Amino acid sequence: MACLAQRDAVAALARGHEAYIYRQRYTPKPDAHEVSEVLTRALDFMLGDDGVQEILSHPTFRVHVITAESRGLASSARRPVLVTAMALAAAANIVTRRSLAWQMTRTIFHTAGDQSPFLQLRDLPTVHRALTPENLRAALLASGSIPLLMEGVRIPGAPGVHWDGGVTDYHLDLDYGAGPGLVLYAHFYDHVVPGWFDKSLPWRRAGAANFSRTLLIAPSPAFVASLPGKRIPDRRDFFDFTEAERMTRWQAILDASTALGDELHELIETGRLVDAIVPWA
């Protein structure tokens, strides 16, 4: 979304691909500080010289960036303490997602002002903050800062230490509010997992309640099966392959993914998009 909201979205996305595939280079056993430094440089490359201002001043797109503001043990920079905090959060989450509020506050940085569709969220404690030239880079970095793998981020103008928003909202099972039109949801799975700790809980999948006017677009199982390794790439690839092998595989998957865009374009142009739509399971 940060690429889409730049003036030349295609060029920004190309920089993002370059940074994510080829500029992630690590020592054999990187610590959280090294990973954060590498990804900070990748983010800066993707944004370029003018990306921050272009995002903030875009005439149409209103970017929302979600982080998890930590409290208590989850704010610690000491790895054993943070491990304990995450373990407690995961255990409590099995009982109810609302327990995440004991250690995390969902924070939404955005450019939508009082027009944000998420102002009425009540499922978890939620704080709204404006994206600014001073905090946008830090908020974007924090939105992907996975606990234990990266360092927590302190964001100018916002209290606490911020972690990956996926801790609270992994696949964005949010109430998108009432209104005309559809919510377009580009995704990489055909299902939605509410929070990071819900990944291993097969019963914790999003239902249709929040998606009554949502069009979710995702690659088919057949497409995923055609990819190297027959799966969507993820951070396991950094451990399972050499640097060169990972880059080759990720580039092949990026090249294959252009077929998804071509197919979607054809469905729209021919008016056959409705033929590809199935109800939410």
C-alpha positions as CSV (number, residue, x, y, z in Angstrom):
1,M,0.0,0.0,0.0
2,A,2.9,2.3,0.6
3,C,4.0,1.7,-3.0
4,L,0.5,2.2,-4.3
5,A,0.2,5.6,-2.7
6,Q,3.4,6.9,-4.3
7,R,3.2,9.0,-7.5
8,D,4.7,6.3,-9.7
9,A,3.3,3.2,-8.0
10,V,4.8,0.7,-10.5
11,A,8.3,2.1,-10.0
12,A,7.9,2.1,-6.2
13,L,6.8,-1.5,-6.3
14,A,9.8,-2.4,-8.5
15,R,12.0,-0.8,-5.8
16,G,10.2,-2.7,-3.2
17,H,10.8,-6.0,-5.0
18,E,14.4,-5.1,-5.5
19,A,14.8,-4.3,-1.8
20,Y,13.0,-7.3,-0.5
21,I,14.6,-9.9,-2.8
22,Y,18.1,-8.6,-3.4
23,R,18.9,-6.2,-0.6
24,Q,18.2,-8.5,2.3
25,R,21.7,-9.8,2.9
26,Y,22.6,-11.1,6.3
27,T,25.5,-12.7,8.2
28,P,25.0,-16.5,8.9
29,K,23.3,-15.9,12.3
30,P,21.9,-12.3,12.3
31,D,20.6,-10.9,15.6
32,A,17.5,-8.7,15.9
33,H,19.6,-5.5,15.5
34,E,21.1,-6.6,12.2
35,V,17.7,-7.6,10.8
36,S,16.2,-4.3,11.8
37,E,19.1,-2.4,10.2
38,V,18.9,-4.3,6.9
39,L,15.2,-3.8,6.6
40,T,15.4,-0.2,7.5
41,R,17.7,0.3,4.5
42,A,15.3,-1.7,2.4
43,L,12.4,0.5,3.4
44,D,14.4,3.6,2.7
45,F,15.2,2.3,-0.8
46,M,11.6,1.5,-1.5
47,L,10.4,4.9,-0.4
48,G,13.1,6.8,-2.3
49,D,13.7,10.5,-1.8
50,D,10.1,11.6,-2.1
51,G,8.0,8.6,-1.1
52,V,7.1,9.9,2.3
53,Q,5.7,13.2,1.0
54,E,3.9,11.5,-1.9
55,I,2.1,9.1,0.5
56,L,1.0,11.9,2.8
57,S,-0.2,14.1,0.0
58,H,-1.8,11.5,-2.3
59,P,-5.1,12.9,-3.7
60,T,-7.0,9.6,-3.5
61,F,-5.4,7.0,-1.3
62,R,-5.5,7.2,2.5
63,V,-2.9,4.9,3.9
64,H,-3.5,3.0,7.2
65,V,-0.5,1.4,9.0
66,I,-1.2,-0.9,11.9
67,T,1.3,-1.5,14.8
68,A,1.0,-3.2,18.1
69,E,2.0,-0.8,20.9
70,S,3.3,-2.9,23.7
71,R,3.0,-2.6,27.4
72,G,4.6,-4.3,30.4
73,L,6.8,-7.3,29.7
74,A,6.2,-7.0,25.9
75,S,8.1,-3.7,25.9
76,S,11.3,-5.2,27.1
77,A,14.5,-5.2,24.9
78,R,15.7,-8.3,26.9
79,R,15.1,-11.4,24.9
80,P,14.3,-13.7,27.8
81,V,11.7,-11.3,29.1
82,L,10.2,-10.8,25.6
83,V,10.0,-14.5,25.1
84,T,8.1,-14.8,28.3
85,A,5.7,-12.0,27.3
86,M,5.0,-13.6,23.9
87,A,4.5,-17.0,25.5
88,L,2.0,-15.6,28.0
89,A,0.2,-13.7,25.2
90,A,0.0,-16.8,23.0
91,A,-1.4,-18.9,25.9
92,A,-4.0,-16.3,26.9
93,N,-5.0,-15.9,23.2
94,I,-6.1,-19.5,23.1
95,V,-8.9,-18.6,25.4
96,T,-9.8,-15.3,23.9
97,R,-8.3,-12.7,21.4
98,R,-9.4,-10.0,23.8
99,S,-6.6,-11.0,26.1
100,L,-4.1,-9.4,23.7
101,A,-5.2,-6.1,25.3
102,W,-3.3,-7.0,28.4
103,Q,0.0,-6.5,26.6
104,M,-0.8,-4.7,23.3
105,T,-2.8,-1.8,22.0
106,R,-3.7,-1.7,18.3
107,T,-2.4,1.6,16.9
108,I,-3.5,2.8,13.5
109,F,-1.4,5.5,11.9
110,H,-3.3,6.9,8.9
111,T,-3.9,9.9,6.6
112,A,-7.7,9.6,6.6
113,G,-8.5,11.9,9.5
114,D,-12.0,11.6,10.7
115,Q,-13.0,9.7,7.5
116,S,-11.2,6.5,8.5
117,P,-13.5,3.5,8.2
118,F,-11.9,2.0,11.4
119,L,-12.8,4.7,13.9
120,Q,-15.5,2.5,15.5
121,L,-13.3,-0.6,16.1
122,R,-14.2,-2.0,19.5
123,D,-12.9,-5.6,19.4
124,L,-9.5,-4.6,20.9
125,P,-8.3,-1.3,22.4
126,T,-7.5,0.9,19.5
127,V,-5.6,4.2,19.2
128,H,-5.6,6.4,16.0
129,R,-2.7,8.6,15.2
130,A,-2.0,10.8,12.1
131,L,0.8,9.8,9.8
132,T,3.3,12.6,9.5
133,P,6.7,13.3,7.9
134,E,8.3,12.6,11.2
135,N,6.7,9.2,12.0
136,L,5.8,7.6,8.6
137,R,9.1,5.7,8.1
138,A,9.1,4.5,11.7
139,A,5.5,3.4,11.6
140,L,6.1,1.4,8.4
141,L,9.1,-0.3,9.9
142,A,7.2,-1.1,13.1
143,S,4.3,-2.6,11.1
144,G,6.6,-5.4,10.1
145,S,8.9,-5.7,13.1
146,I,8.2,-9.3,14.2
147,P,9.0,-9.7,18.0
148,L,12.2,-11.6,18.7
149,L,13.3,-11.5,15.0
150,M,13.6,-7.7,15.0
151,E,13.9,-4.9,17.4
152,G,10.8,-3.0,18.7
153,V,10.4,0.5,17.2
154,R,9.9,3.8,19.0
155,I,7.8,6.0,16.9
156,P,8.1,9.8,17.2
157,G,5.0,11.3,18.9
158,A,3.7,7.9,20.0
159,P,4.4,6.3,23.4
160,G,5.8,2.8,24.0
161,V,7.6,0.3,21.9
162,H,5.8,-0.8,18.7
163,W,5.8,-4.2,17.1
164,D,4.4,-5.8,13.9
165,G,0.6,-5.0,13.6
166,G,0.1,-8.6,12.7
167,V,0.4,-9.5,16.4
168,T,-3.1,-8.1,16.8
169,D,-4.3,-8.1,13.1
170,Y,-2.5,-10.8,11.1
171,H,-4.9,-10.8,8.1
172,L,-7.1,-7.9,9.0
173,D,-10.3,-9.5,10.2
174,L,-11.7,-6.0,10.8
175,D,-15.1,-4.4,10.6
176,Y,-14.9,-2.3,7.5
177,G,-18.0,-0.4,8.3
178,A,-21.2,0.2,6.4
179,G,-21.2,2.1,3.1
180,P,-21.7,1.8,-0.7
181,G,-19.4,-0.2,-2.9
182,L,-17.0,-3.0,-2.2
183,V,-13.9,-3.5,-0.1
184,L,-11.2,-4.8,-2.4
185,Y,-9.0,-7.2,-0.4
186,A,-5.9,-8.5,-2.2
187,H,-4.6,-11.5,-0.2
188,F,-2.2,-14.4,-0.6
189,Y,-4.5,-17.0,1.0
190,D,-8.2,-17.8,0.4
191,H,-8.8,-17.6,4.2
192,V,-8.3,-15.0,6.9
193,V,-6.5,-15.6,10.2
194,P,-7.4,-12.8,12.7
195,G,-4.1,-12.6,14.7
196,W,-0.5,-13.7,14.7
197,F,-1.1,-16.2,17.6
198,D,-4.1,-17.7,15.7
199,K,-2.0,-19.3,13.0
200,S,-1.8,-22.6,14.8
201,L,-5.5,-22.5,15.9
202,P,-7.5,-24.1,13.1
203,W,-10.8,-23.1,14.8
204,R,-9.7,-19.4,14.8
205,R,-10.6,-18.3,11.3
206,A,-12.5,-15.3,10.2
207,G,-16.2,-15.8,9.4
208,A,-18.3,-13.8,7.0
209,A,-19.4,-11.1,9.5
210,N,-16.8,-8.6,8.6
211,F,-16.7,-9.4,4.9
212,S,-20.3,-8.8,3.9
213,R,-19.2,-6.4,1.1
214,T,-15.7,-7.5,0.6
215,L,-14.2,-8.9,-2.6
216,L,-11.2,-11.0,-1.6
217,I,-8.7,-11.8,-4.4
218,A,-6.2,-14.6,-3.8
219,P,-4.1,-17.1,-5.9
220,S,-5.7,-20.4,-6.5
221,P,-4.4,-23.6,-5.0
222,A,-3.3,-24.7,-8.5
223,F,-1.3,-21.5,-8.9
224,V,0.4,-22.0,-5.5
225,A,1.2,-25.7,-6.4
226,S,3.0,-24.4,-9.6
227,L,5.5,-22.3,-7.6
228,P,8.9,-23.5,-6.5
229,G,8.4,-25.6,-3.4
230,K,4.6,-25.5,-4.1
231,R,4.1,-22.8,-1.5
232,I,4.0,-19.1,-0.9
233,P,7.6,-18.0,0.1
234,D,8.2,-16.9,3.6
235,R,11.1,-16.3,6.1
236,R,11.8,-20.0,6.4
237,D,13.6,-19.6,3.0
238,F,16.4,-17.6,4.7
239,F,17.2,-20.8,6.7
240,D,16.4,-23.5,4.1
241,F,18.4,-22.1,1.1
242,T,21.6,-20.3,0.3
243,E,21.3,-16.6,-0.4
244,A,21.6,-17.2,-4.1
245,E,19.0,-20.0,-4.1
246,R,16.5,-17.9,-2.2
247,M,16.9,-14.9,-4.6
248,T,16.5,-17.2,-7.6
249,R,13.3,-18.8,-6.2
250,W,11.8,-15.5,-5.1
251,Q,12.5,-13.9,-8.5
252,A,10.9,-16.9,-10.2
253,I,7.8,-16.5,-8.0
254,L,7.7,-12.8,-8.7
255,D,7.8,-13.5,-12.5
256,A,5.1,-16.2,-12.2
257,S,2.9,-13.8,-10.2
258,T,2.6,-11.4,-13.2
259,A,0.3,-14.0,-14.6
260,L,-2.2,-13.2,-11.8
261,G,-2.3,-9.6,-12.8
262,D,-2.7,-10.5,-16.4
263,E,-5.6,-12.9,-15.6
264,L,-7.4,-10.3,-13.4
265,H,-7.0,-7.7,-16.1
266,E,-8.5,-10.1,-18.7
267,L,-11.5,-10.9,-16.4
268,I,-12.2,-7.2,-15.9
269,E,-11.8,-6.3,-19.5
270,T,-14.0,-9.1,-20.8
271,G,-16.7,-8.7,-18.1
272,R,-16.1,-12.3,-16.9
273,L,-15.0,-11.3,-13.4
274,V,-18.4,-12.3,-12.0
275,D,-17.7,-15.9,-13.3
276,A,-14.7,-16.2,-11.0
277,I,-16.5,-15.1,-7.8
278,V,-17.5,-17.6,-5.2
279,P,-19.3,-17.0,-1.9
280,W,-17.4,-16.7,1.3
281,A,-17.1,-20.2,2.7
